[in-house]
Amino acid sequence: MTESRYDVTGMSCEHCVSSITEEVSEVPGVSEVSVDLSAGIVTVRGVSLDDEQVIAAIAEAGYGVGGLGVA
């Protein structure tokens, strides 16, 4: 299982959390999405995660990604 963290910009409420969780959960290989609204961090866990697909899903939800890192 891999864990990646993404710095996400533009999140301000629980609707933001729901939107990101819904979009990222649809990416193949994703098993868990955790959003820390106050820190602006999205943590994704899964198998064979594709960073580009996760970033595209976050963008599809309407948010920007400032950086990423594998934990």
C-alpha positions in Angstrom: 0.0 0.0 0.0 1.3 3.4 -1.0 0.5 6.7 0.7 0.8 10.1 -1.0 0.1 13.6 0.3 -0.9 16.6 -1.8 -1.0 20.3 -0.8 -4.3 21.4 -2.1 -5.3 25.1 -2.6 -8.8 26.6 -2.6 -10.5 24.4 0.0 -12.6 26.3 2.5 -15.5 24.1 3.7 -17.0 20.6 4.1 -18.4 20.7 0.6 -14.8 21.0 -0.6 -13.9 17.9 1.4 -16.8 16.0 -0.1 -16.0 17.0 -3.7 -12.4 16.1 -3.5 -13.1 12.8 -1.7 -15.7 11.8 -4.3 -13.4 12.6 -7.3 -10.2 11.1 -5.9 -12.0 7.9 -4.8 -12.9 7.2 -8.4 -9.2 7.0 -9.4 -8.1 3.4 -10.0 -6.1 1.9 -7.1 -7.3 4.4 -4.5 -8.6 2.7 -1.4 -8.7 5.7 1.0 -8.9 9.5 0.8 -8.4 11.7 3.9 -8.7 15.5 3.7 -7.3 17.8 6.3 -9.2 21.0 5.6 -7.3 23.2 8.0 -3.9 22.1 6.8 -4.9 22.0 3.1 -3.6 18.4 2.7 -5.1 15.5 1.0 -3.7 12.1 1.8 -4.4 9.2 -0.6 -3.7 5.5 0.2 -3.9 2.7 -2.3 -2.1 0.3 -4.6 -0.2 1.5 -7.7 -1.3 5.1 -7.3 -0.8 7.4 -10.3 0.0 10.9 -9.1 -1.1 12.4 -12.4 -4.5 10.8 -12.2 -4.9 11.9 -8.5 -3.9 15.5 -9.4 -6.3 15.5 -12.4 -9.1 14.3 -10.1 -8.4 17.1 -7.6 -8.4 19.6 -10.5 -11.7 18.1 -11.8 -13.2 18.9 -8.4 -12.1 22.5 -8.8 -9.0 22.8 -6.7 -5.3 23.3 -7.3 -2.4 21.2 -6.2 0.7 23.0 -4.9 3.0 20.1 -4.3 3.0 16.4 -3.5 5.1 13.8 -1.7 5.1 10.1 -1.1 5.0 9.2 2.6 
